[in-house]
């Protein structure tokens, strides 16, 4: 699974909302008594949560549940995993309540750790509005962004740069999960208690939200950690966020802007006119914020300000002496952790230290070699510790870049590859930059830093790169590329051709940039995520992947290759026994099903990967217990050329296998191009509508995995039709039924581009 680019959205939000409501609505405690929202007589009750994995009950005598807002690392946007509320202290927070809340949180953490589950308790900060504060003139602009692939971050930073160019006295651009909400402590999200946006942004007058979506409208990872207050109504796009902010008392300054990275002009085709209108509207309402608004639109006013990061160079002798006392693998781990911790976009890496170092033991092509499509089956073993994962999990891999490309970049930029460096924020006090975890940071070789954190040979630079590299010799062309007039030509030259930073620098030989700016402007090297296609109970200390090797032809007829997939395909297990691949195991969107739950699986192409793991595990469980049936709908182009894992599926569909029809299951394949009229998985599903409805009636869970283009929507629509026809309800009711199924934790989609 790789992160989808998705749709980038820009939302402008206005001035202070209404004050915190003074009335104290009542909520029910676990003991069933009514308590007022001041909470002065309340205590933290023992908490529980409806969940198929079990319930938290420290005291069995407390039978009536009080739910607490929980953020599950897998499905934090799922309403059934993040509810409401418990009583809390008064609006300024009393010491006893805070102490009891901390104790409750620790109990919850200990209990969930015993369940092999990671759960985060949503912690908010609230504040009362000061009398007369609304009369203050705004002098600061807050830009909050949530980005998955970097588009939203890039757009947010552009908003900040233009505001500074226009003379804004104070600008803060910050990832939404790093914003420090002030200042009163509270846990939970109250069902009947409205808190306005102002209470979460007590010192802000004007805020711009720049958010992106990934996959099937999912929120970026950075939005899953914080701002749980917004959560239930902002999980898809800026349209939801826009409505939610209005509900919370924010005033809309300007209509939201919606940009699409797949648009012929990219997302900036919508961002350019939106920003122009936004600055004019903001200046009309608050002239003091942008005293030099004319400078924003003047290309001659664009200048290279100070880089946000500084590079410190270290003597190599002391560093080499320190590293000589460390084993090779431990040294590699230390270098990776240090480099990722120093990366300007370190928040992309949730864990800087790799969970595992893997060795490839199998590289097998599943498709016929003569075909244009190349799908591989990879198997890995851990070099040190045993691999801990479960079916439905995701393996993230940090790919290696082409050494020749890295060397060429270093030579082009006149850098010393063997010098040791540390990279730190120039102004560490700015939360928009963030403080690095200093105990993780050790000097690393400049070449290692480039290899591990800077994507020099596969990712395209962003528009600001062309603004920043203005030179006298090629100034006119670069200035044109950086202007709104040259936006379409830049998109054709850069994004559509997927030109790398190295290629751009070679196309503009007069450009010379300090390494501090290269660190800031070169796209980050990101981990690639893949759905795991093996069961740990069947393959202990192994992890398997099913990977499509990515390649495509650009408009100028140049062949491009996916960085990670092509690198993996080029590894020879017989020759790379000592090559260690840094990897992380993370929770995916597909929760591990219980053996007693019937399954309806839909996974065309490489979407079959997680379901190979599901079927393996259910077949293993069947040896010792009773299991429920499984329906699996697979699709590919041709039976002869790309029938992935053909023997595996057919063996489990025979006799008493978990996919056999005599056990209530079934295996159905759609070969889309083996006949004049194309046949897809949804057509096979329609043919088996009665089987599907019977399993749904028996409590089945639905899992869909694969391409994020049309497939998930088409399959979902087919499910609605089946439910409608088999049950006799309307299409709208069928759609609502599926939504309820999702809320109940029985409908999952994992899609990638």
C-alpha positions in Angstrom: 0.0 0.0 0.0 1.4 3.4 -0.9 -0.1 6.7 0.2 -2.3 8.2 -2.4 -1.7 11.8 -3.5 -5.4 12.6 -3.1 -7.1 15.9 -3.2 -5.6 19.0 -1.6 -7.9 21.5 -0.1 -7.5 25.0 1.3 -10.0 26.5 3.7 -9.9 30.0 5.1 -11.5 30.6 8.4 -12.3 33.7 10.1 -12.4 35.6 13.4 -13.2 34.5 16.9 -16.2 32.4 17.4 -18.7 32.7 20.2 -17.8 32.3 23.8 -18.1 29.1 25.7 -21.7 28.5 26.7 -22.3 29.5 30.2 -25.1 27.0 30.9 -24.0 23.7 32.4 -25.8 20.8 30.6 -26.0 17.7 32.6 -24.4 14.4 31.6 -24.8 10.9 33.1 -22.1 9.4 35.2 -21.4 5.6 35.3 -23.4 5.4 38.5 -26.4 6.8 36.7 -26.6 10.1 38.6 -27.0 13.5 37.0 -24.0 15.8 37.4 -23.5 19.3 36.2 -20.7 20.1 33.8 -18.7 21.9 36.4 -17.9 18.5 37.7 -17.1 19.8 41.2 -18.9 16.9 42.9 -18.0 14.3 40.3 -15.2 11.8 40.2 -13.6 9.9 37.4 -15.8 6.9 36.9 -14.6 3.5 35.9 -14.7 3.4 32.1 -15.7 0.9 29.5 -16.0 0.8 25.8 -18.1 -1.5 23.5 -15.6 -3.4 21.4 -15.4 -6.9 20.0 -12.0 -7.3 21.6 -13.3 -6.9 25.1 -14.3 -4.3 27.7 -12.4 -2.3 30.2 -13.8 -2.9 33.7 -11.6 -2.2 36.7 -14.6 -2.6 38.9 -17.2 -5.1 37.9 -19.8 -3.6 40.2 -19.9 -0.5 37.9 -22.1 -2.0 35.2 -23.3 1.1 33.4 -20.7 2.2 30.9 -19.3 5.7 30.5 -17.4 6.0 27.3 -14.2 7.9 26.9 -12.8 9.4 23.7 -10.2 7.0 22.4 -8.0 7.4 19.3 -7.1 4.0 17.9 -4.0 4.1 15.8 -5.7 2.0 13.1 -9.2 3.5 12.8 -9.0 6.8 14.7 -11.6 8.3 12.3 -14.1 5.6 13.0 -17.0 6.8 15.1 -17.4 3.5 17.0 -13.8 3.9 18.2 -13.8 7.5 19.3 -16.9 8.4 21.2 -17.9 10.7 24.2 -17.4 11.4 27.4 -16.8 11.4 31.0 -17.4 14.1 33.6 -14.6 16.6 34.0 -13.5 19.4 36.2 -14.6 23.0 36.1 -13.6 25.3 33.2 -10.2 26.0 34.8 -9.5 22.4 35.9 -9.1 21.4 39.5 -6.1 19.4 40.8 -8.0 16.4 42.0 -9.7 15.9 38.7 -6.5 16.2 36.8 -4.8 13.6 39.1 -7.7 11.2 38.8 -7.7 11.6 35.1 -4.0 10.8 34.8 -4.6 7.7 37.0 -7.5 6.6 34.7 -5.3 7.1 31.6 -2.6 4.9 33.1 -5.2 2.2 33.9 -6.4 2.4 30.3 -3.0 2.2 28.9 -2.0 -0.8 31.1 -5.3 -2.6 30.2 -4.9 -2.0 26.4 -1.2 -3.1 26.6 -2.4 -6.4 28.0 -4.7 -6.6 25.0 -1.8 -6.1 22.6 -3.4 -2.9 21.4 -2.2 0.6 21.3 -4.8 3.3 22.2 -4.3 7.0 22.7 -6.6 9.0 24.9 -7.6 12.3 23.3 -6.5 15.1 25.5 -7.8 18.6 24.8 -7.1 22.0 26.1 -9.9 24.5 26.7 -9.9 28.1 27.7 -12.5 30.8 28.6 -12.5 33.9 26.5 -11.2 37.1 28.2 -13.8 39.9 28.5 -13.2 42.4 25.7 -10.8 40.3 23.8 -12.9 40.3 20.7 -12.3 44.0 20.3 -8.5 43.5 19.8 -7.3 44.0 16.3 -5.8 40.9 14.8 -2.1 41.1 14.2 -1.2 37.5 13.6 -2.0 34.8 11.0 -2.1 31.1 12.0 -1.8 28.6 9.2 -2.6 25.0 10.3 -2.0 22.2 7.8 -2.4 18.4 7.7 -0.4 16.8 4.9 0.3 13.2 3.9 2.5 13.5 0.8 3.6 17.1 1.3 1.2 19.0 -1.0 -0.8 20.6 1.9 2.5 21.5 3.7 3.8 23.1 0.6 0.6 25.1 0.1 0.6 26.2 3.8 4.2 27.4 3.6 3.4 29.4 0.6 0.5 31.1 2.5 3.0 31.9 5.2 5.7 33.3 2.8 3.2 35.5 1.0 1.8 36.8 4.3 5.3 37.7 5.5 6.1 39.4 2.1 2.9 41.4 2.6 4.2 42.7 5.9 2.1 40.5 8.3 3.6 41.2 11.8 3.4 37.6 12.9 2.9 34.4 10.9 2.9 30.8 12.2 2.8 27.8 9.9 2.5 24.6 11.8 1.3 21.0 11.3 -2.0 20.5 13.0 -0.7 17.7 15.2 2.1 20.1 16.6 -0.1 23.0 17.5 -0.1 23.6 21.3 -3.8 24.1 22.3 -4.2 26.1 25.5 -4.6 25.9 28.4 -7.2 24.0 30.5 -7.0 20.2 30.9 -9.9 17.9 30.0 -10.4 14.4 28.7 -13.3 13.3 26.5 -15.7 14.7 24.0 -19.1 15.5 25.5 -22.2 14.4 23.6 -24.4 17.2 24.9 -21.8 19.9 25.5 -21.0 22.4 22.7 -17.5 23.9 22.9 -16.7 26.5 20.3 -13.6 26.7 18.2 -12.5 29.7 20.2 -11.9 27.5 23.2 -9.3 25.5 21.3 -7.6 28.6 19.7 -7.9 31.1 22.6 -5.2 33.4 21.3 -6.0 33.3 17.6 -8.1 35.7 15.6 -7.6 34.4 12.0 -6.7 30.9 11.0 -6.2 29.3 7.6 -6.6 25.5 7.4 -4.8 23.6 4.6 -5.8 20.0 4.6 -5.4 17.1 2.3 -7.1 13.7 1.8 -5.5 10.4 1.0 -6.8 7.1 -0.3 -10.6 7.0 -0.1 -10.9 10.4 1.4 -9.0 9.5 4.6 -7.4 12.3 6.7 -3.6 12.5 6.8 -1.8 10.8 9.6 -0.8 14.1 11.2 -4.5 14.9 11.7 -5.1 11.6 13.5 -3.1 12.6 16.6 -4.5 15.9 17.6 -7.7 18.0 17.4 -9.9 15.1 18.3 -12.6 17.7 18.9 -13.0 18.3 15.2 -12.7 14.6 14.4 -16.1 13.1 13.9 -17.1 15.6 11.2 -13.8 16.2 9.3 -12.8 12.8 8.2 -13.1 13.2 4.5 -12.4 16.6 2.9 -12.3 20.3 3.6 -16.0 20.4 2.9 -16.6 18.6 6.2 -13.9 20.7 8.0 -15.5 23.8 6.6 -18.9 22.9 8.0 -17.5 21.7 11.4 -15.6 25.0 11.9 -18.7 27.0 11.1 -20.6 24.9 13.6 -18.0 25.7 16.2 -18.5 29.4 15.8 -15.9 30.4 13.2 -16.8 33.0 10.6 -15.9 32.2 7.0 -13.8 34.9 5.5 -13.8 33.5 2.0 -15.3 30.4 0.3 -13.1 27.4 0.6 -10.8 26.4 -2.2 -10.6 22.9 -3.5 -7.5 21.8 -5.4 -6.8 18.5 -7.2 -3.3 17.3 -7.7 -4.5 15.4 -10.8 -5.8 18.5 -12.4 -3.9 19.6 -15.6 -2.5 22.5 -13.6 -2.1 20.6 -10.4 -3.6 21.8 -7.1 -2.1 25.2 -7.7 -4.6 25.8 -10.5 -7.1 26.4 -7.7 -4.7 27.7 -5.1 -3.4 30.7 -7.1 -6.8 32.5 -7.6 -8.0 31.5 -4.1 -4.9 33.1 -2.5 -5.3 36.2 -4.5 -8.9 36.6 -3.4 -8.0 35.7 0.2 -5.4 38.4 0.5 -7.7 41.1 -1.0 -10.5 40.1 1.4 -8.2 40.0 4.4 -6.7 43.3 3.6 -10.2 44.9 3.2 -11.2 43.6 6.6 -8.0 44.1 8.5 -5.5 46.5 6.7 -3.1 46.3 9.6 -2.3 42.6 8.9 -1.0 43.2 5.4 0.5 46.7 5.2 2.5 45.8 2.1 -0.1 43.7 0.2 1.1 45.0 -3.2 4.5 43.2 -2.5 2.7 39.8 -2.5 1.9 40.0 -6.3 5.2 41.7 -7.3 7.7 39.0 -8.6 10.6 41.4 -8.0 9.9 41.3 -4.3 10.5 37.6 -4.1 13.9 37.1 -2.4 15.7 34.2 -0.7 15.2 34.7 3.0 17.2 32.9 5.6 17.0 29.1 5.5 15.0 27.5 8.3 17.7 25.0 9.1 21.4 25.3 9.8 24.0 22.7 9.1 26.9 22.2 11.6 30.1 20.5 10.4 32.1 18.3 12.8 35.6 16.9 13.0 35.5 13.4 11.6 38.2 11.9 13.9 36.1 11.9 17.1 33.0 10.6 15.3 34.8 7.7 13.7 36.3 6.8 17.1 32.9 6.7 18.7 31.4 4.6 15.9 34.2 2.1 15.9 33.0 0.7 19.2 29.5 -0.1 17.8 28.5 -3.2 15.8 27.8 -2.7 12.1 24.0 -3.2 12.4 23.8 -1.0 15.6 25.8 1.6 13.8 23.4 1.5 10.9 20.5 1.8 13.2 22.1 4.8 15.0 22.8 6.5 11.7 19.2 6.0 10.4 17.7 7.2 13.7 19.9 10.3 13.7 19.3 11.2 10.1 15.5 10.8 10.3 15.5 12.8 13.5 17.3 15.7 11.8 15.1 15.7 8.7 13.1 18.9 8.2 10.0 16.8 7.8 10.8 14.4 10.6 7.1 14.1 11.4 6.8 11.9 8.3 8.7 9.3 10.3 6.6 8.2 13.2 9.4 6.1 14.5 12.9 7.1 13.7 14.5 3.9 14.8 13.6 1.0 12.5 11.6 -1.8 14.1 13.5 -4.4 12.1 16.3 -4.9 9.6 15.1 -7.4 7.0 16.9 -9.7 4.7 15.3 -10.7 1.4 15.0 -14.5 1.1 12.6 -14.8 -1.9 12.1 -12.6 -5.0 9.6 -14.4 -7.3 7.8 -13.0 -10.3 4.1 -13.9 -10.2 3.2 -12.6 -13.6 4.6 -14.0 -16.9 7.9 -12.4 -17.7 6.8 -11.5 -21.2 4.0 -9.3 -20.0 4.1 -5.6 -19.5 2.9 -5.9 -15.9 5.4 -7.2 -13.3 4.1 -8.3 -10.0 6.5 -9.9 -7.4 6.2 -12.0 -4.3 8.9 -11.0 -1.8 9.8 -12.8 1.4 11.9 -11.3 4.2 13.4 -12.5 7.5 14.5 -10.4 10.4 18.2 -10.0 10.9 18.1 -9.6 14.7 14.7 -9.9 16.5 11.6 -11.9 15.6 9.0 -10.0 13.6 5.8 -9.2 15.5 2.7 -8.4 13.4 -0.8 -9.6 12.7 -2.8 -10.0 9.5 -4.1 -6.7 8.2 -0.9 -4.9 9.2 1.3 -2.9 6.9 5.1 -3.1 6.3 6.8 0.3 5.7 10.2 0.2 4.0 12.8 2.9 3.6 14.1 2.4 0.1 17.7 2.8 -1.0 18.4 5.4 -3.7 20.6 4.7 -6.7 24.2 5.3 -5.4 25.2 6.7 -8.8 22.4 9.3 -8.6 23.4 10.3 -5.0 27.0 10.7 -6.0 26.0 12.8 -9.0 23.9 15.1 -6.8 26.7 15.6 -4.3 29.1 16.4 -7.2 26.7 18.8 -8.8 26.2 20.7 -5.6 30.0 20.7 -4.8 29.5 18.9 -1.4 31.9 16.9 0.6 30.3 13.4 1.0 32.6 12.3 3.8 32.1 15.3 6.2 30.0 14.8 9.3 27.1 17.1 9.9 24.1 17.8 12.2 21.0 19.6 11.0 19.0 21.7 13.4 16.3 24.3 13.3 17.7 27.8 13.0 15.1 29.1 15.4 14.3 26.1 17.7 11.8 28.2 19.6 9.4 28.2 16.7 6.9 25.4 17.1 6.3 25.5 13.4 9.7 24.0 13.0 9.6 21.8 16.0 12.2 20.7 18.5 14.3 17.6 17.6 14.7 14.9 20.1 18.3 15.7 20.9 19.3 12.3 22.4 18.5 10.8 19.0 20.7 13.2 17.0 24.3 12.3 16.4 26.5 13.6 13.6 26.2 11.6 10.4 28.1 11.7 7.1 26.7 14.2 4.6 26.3 11.4 2.1 24.4 9.2 4.5 22.1 12.1 5.3 21.4 12.6 1.6 20.8 8.9 1.0 18.4 8.5 3.9 16.4 11.7 3.9 16.6 13.6 0.6 14.9 12.2 -2.5 17.2 13.5 -5.1 16.5 11.1 -8.0 12.8 10.2 -8.0 10.6 12.9 -6.5 9.8 16.2 -8.3 10.7 19.5 -6.6 7.8 21.8 -5.7 7.1 25.2 -7.1 9.0 27.0 -4.3 12.2 25.3 -5.4 12.0 27.3 -8.6 11.4 30.5 -6.7 14.4 29.9 -4.5 16.9 29.0 -7.2 16.7 32.3 -9.1 20.0 33.2 -10.7 21.2 36.0 -13.0 22.0 33.7 -15.9 18.7 31.8 -16.1 16.6 34.2 -14.1 13.9 34.9 -16.7 12.9 31.3 -17.3 13.0 30.4 -13.6 11.0 33.5 -12.8 8.4 32.6 -15.4 8.1 29.0 -14.0 7.5 30.5 -10.5 4.8 32.9 -11.6 1.1 32.2 -12.0 1.4 32.8 -15.7 4.0 30.0 -16.0 2.2 27.6 -13.7 0.9 25.3 -16.5 4.3 25.1 -18.3 6.0 24.3 -15.0 3.5 21.5 -14.4 4.2 20.1 -17.8 8.0 20.4 -17.4 8.2 19.3 -13.8 5.3 17.2 -12.3 4.0 15.5 -15.5 7.5 14.5 -16.5 8.4 13.6 -12.9 11.7 15.4 -13.2 13.9 14.8 -10.2 15.8 17.5 -8.3 19.0 16.2 -9.9 17.6 16.5 -13.4 16.4 20.1 -12.7 19.8 21.1 -11.3 21.4 19.6 -14.4 19.0 21.5 -16.7 20.0 24.8 -15.0 23.7 24.5 -14.6 24.3 28.1 -13.3 22.3 27.4 -10.2 24.3 27.1 -7.0 22.5 26.6 -3.7 23.8 26.4 -0.1 23.3 22.9 1.4 21.1 24.5 4.1 18.6 25.4 1.4 18.9 22.0 -0.3 18.0 20.4 3.0 14.9 22.5 3.2 13.8 22.3 -0.5 14.6 18.8 -1.7 11.6 16.5 -1.3 12.0 14.1 1.6 12.7 10.4 1.1 9.6 8.7 2.4 9.0 5.2 3.5 6.8 3.1 1.2 3.9 1.1 2.8 2.8 -2.3 1.6 0.0 -4.6 2.8 1.5 -7.7 4.4 0.5 -10.9 2.5 1.4 -13.5 5.1 0.2 -14.8 8.4 2.7 -14.9 11.3 1.1 -18.1 12.6 2.0 -19.8 9.3 5.3 -18.0 8.6 7.0 -17.2 12.0 9.8 -14.7 11.7 8.9 -14.0 8.1 6.9 -11.3 6.4 5.7 -11.5 2.8 4.8 -8.8 0.3 2.9 -8.7 -3.0 4.3 -5.8 -5.0 3.5 -4.4 -8.4 6.7 -3.0 -9.9 5.8 0.5 -11.0 6.8 1.9 -14.3 5.2 4.3 -16.8 5.9 6.4 -19.9 5.9 10.2 -19.5 4.3 12.6 -22.1 7.8 13.1 -23.6 8.1 9.3 -23.9 10.6 8.8 -21.1 10.3 5.6 -19.0 10.1 6.2 -15.3 10.3 3.6 -12.5 8.9 3.6 -8.9 11.8 4.0 -6.5 11.0 1.3 -3.9 9.4 -1.3 -6.1 12.1 -1.3 -8.8 14.8 -1.3 -6.1 13.2 -4.4 -4.4 12.8 -6.1 -7.8 16.5 -5.7 -8.5 17.6 -7.3 -5.3 19.0 -10.9 -5.6 18.5 -12.9 -2.3 21.5 -15.0 -3.2 23.8 -11.9 -3.4 22.3 -9.6 -0.8 22.5 -11.8 2.2 24.3 -9.1 4.2 22.0 -6.3 2.9 19.7 -5.1 5.6 16.4 -3.3 4.8 15.1 -0.9 7.4 11.5 -1.6 8.0 8.6 -0.7 10.3 5.3 -2.6 11.0 2.3 -0.4 11.4 -1.5 -1.0 11.7 -3.4 -0.8 8.5 -7.0 -0.1 7.7 -8.0 -3.8 7.8 -8.7 -5.0 11.3 -7.9 -8.6 12.1 -11.1 -10.6 12.0 -12.2 -13.1 14.6 -12.4 -16.7 13.5 -16.1 -16.7 14.2 -16.9 -13.8 11.8 -17.9 -14.8 8.2 -15.8 -12.8 5.7 -16.6 -11.2 2.3 -13.3 -10.3 0.7 -12.9 -8.3 -2.5 -9.3 -7.8 -3.7 -8.6 -7.5 -7.5 -4.9 -7.3 -8.6 -2.5 -6.7 -5.7 -5.5 -6.1 -3.6 -5.4 -9.8 -2.9 -2.2 -9.3 -0.7 -3.9 -8.9 2.7 -6.4 -11.6 1.9 -3.7 -14.1 1.2 -2.8 -13.5 4.8 -6.4 -13.7 5.9 -7.0 -17.0 4.2 -3.7 -18.5 5.5 -4.6 -17.6 9.0 -8.1 -18.9 8.8 -6.9 -22.2 7.4 -4.4 -22.4 10.3 -7.2 -21.7 12.8 -9.4 -24.3 11.2 -7.0 -27.0 12.3 -7.9 -26.4 16.0 -11.3 -24.8 16.1 -14.5 -24.1 14.2 -14.3 -21.2 11.8 -16.8 -19.2 9.7 -16.9 -19.3 5.9 -15.0 -16.9 3.5 -16.2 -15.5 0.2 -13.3 -14.1 -1.9 -13.7 -12.2 -5.2 -10.5 -11.8 -7.1 -9.9 -10.0 -10.4 -7.1 -9.8 -13.0 -6.7 -9.2 -16.7 -5.9 -12.7 -18.0 -6.1 -16.2 -16.5 -2.9 -17.1 -18.3 -0.8 -14.0 -17.5 -1.5 -12.5 -14.1 -3.6 -14.9 -12.1 -1.7 -14.1 -8.9 -1.3 -17.0 -6.4 -3.6 -19.2 -8.6 -2.6 -22.5 -6.9 -2.9 -21.1 -3.5 -6.5 -19.9 -4.0 -7.6 -23.1 -5.8 -6.2 -25.3 -3.1 -8.2 -23.6 -0.4 -11.3 -23.6 -2.6 -11.3 -27.5 -2.9 -12.6 -30.2 -0.6 -13.1 -28.7 2.9 -10.9 -25.6 2.4 -11.9 -22.3 3.9 -12.9 -21.0 0.5 -14.8 -24.1 -0.5 -18.5 -23.9 -1.4 -19.4 -26.9 0.7 -18.2 -25.0 3.8 -20.4 -22.0 2.9 -17.6 -20.1 1.3 -16.5 -19.5 -2.3 -13.7 -18.3 -4.6 -14.8 -16.3 -7.7 -12.5 -14.8 -10.3 -13.1 -12.0 -12.9 -10.7 -12.2 -15.9 -11.4 -8.7 -17.3 -9.8 -9.2 -20.7 -10.4 -12.9 -21.5 -13.6 -12.1 -23.4 -14.9 -9.3 -25.7 -16.8 -7.6 -22.9 -14.8 -6.7 -19.8 -15.8 -8.5 -16.6 -14.8 -7.1 -13.2 -15.2 -8.2 -9.6 -18.5 -6.3 -9.1 -20.0 -8.4 -12.0 -19.0 -11.6 -10.2 -20.5 -10.2 -7.0 -23.8 -9.6 -8.7 -23.8 -13.2 -9.8 -23.4 -14.3 -6.2 -25.7 -11.8 -4.6 -27.6 -14.4 -2.7 -24.4 -15.9 -1.2 -23.3 -12.4 -0.2 -26.7 -11.5 1.4 -26.8 -14.8 3.3 -23.4 -14.1 4.8 -24.3 -10.5 5.6 -27.4 -11.7 7.3 -25.2 -14.1 9.4 -23.0 -11.1 10.6 -20.3 -11.1 7.9 -17.6 -8.4 7.7 -16.7 -6.9 4.4 -13.1 -6.2 3.4 -12.1 -4.4 0.2 -8.5 -3.8 -0.9 -6.9 -2.6 -4.1 -6.6 0.4 -6.5 -8.1 3.7 -5.2 -9.4 4.7 -8.7 -12.9 3.4 -9.5 -12.8 0.0 -7.9 -13.8 0.8 -4.2 -16.7 3.0 -5.3 -17.9 0.5 -7.9 -17.8 -2.4 -5.4 -19.6 -0.3 -2.7 -22.3 0.6 -5.2 -22.7 -3.1 -6.1 -23.0 -4.0 -2.4 -25.8 -1.4 -2.1 -27.6 -2.9 -5.1 -27.3 -6.4 -3.6 -28.6 -5.3 -0.3 -31.5 -3.4 -1.9 -32.5 -6.3 -4.2 -32.1 -9.1 -1.6 -33.8 -7.3 1.3 -36.4 -5.2 -0.6 -35.3 -1.8 0.8 -34.5 1.4 -1.1 -31.0 2.2 -2.5 -30.7 5.1 0.1 -31.6 2.7 2.9 -29.0 0.2 1.6 -26.4 2.9 1.6 -27.3 3.8 5.1 -27.2 0.2 6.1 -23.6 -0.1 4.8 -22.6 3.1 6.7 -24.0 1.5 9.9 -22.0 -1.6 9.1 -18.9 0.5 8.9 -19.7 2.1 12.2 -20.1 -1.3 13.7 -16.6 -2.3 12.6 -17.8 -4.7 9.8 -16.9 -2.8 6.7 -13.3 -1.9 5.8 -11.6 -0.4 2.7 -7.8 -0.2 2.2 -7.0 1.4 -1.2 -3.8 2.8 -2.7 -2.8 4.5 -5.9 
